[in-house]
Amino acid sequence: DAVKGVPGHGRFHGLLGTAYVSLYNESKQKGIPNPTLMQDAEDCLRTADRLRPNYSFVLKNLGLLLVRKGNYAGAEKLLLRLQIQQKMGFLELRALGYCQLKLGEYEESILTLTEALRLRNASEVRAFLTMAREGLAADPE
């Protein structure tokens, strides 16, 4: 807890947040997932974002964390901010496209997931793309 209180060090809080995610992943692999670690990770990453806005490392890691927690709207906002800062890679595009799919933003999801497929031909992304196309076809608007 004392480490979390280091004022003004956005990069430090970002690194600490990713360390908490790693510890959570380790606890989950051992069969005893500790959700407190994920909350600690989110708290650190949010502090980092507040201290150092638009730091791509934090935008990416907090966005991916929020996807894991099912906060698709929050993750989408962060990943869109990341997209302004830098060219996104496969993982970020997959996450953004998935968020857009879950939020019913089918046209945006199709564009994003198509871009992800250009980077890596992954069956999971193809499945998401199919769901987005089906969602768009079923959308009465």
Secondary structure, DSSP 8 states (H G I E B T S, - for coil): -TGGG-TT-HHHHHHHHHHHHHHHHHHHHTT---HHHHHHHHHHHHHHHHHSTT-HHHHHHHHHHHHHTT-HHHHHHHHHHHHHHS---HHHHHHHHHHHHHTT-HHHHHHHHHHHHHH---HHHHHHHHHHHHHHHH---
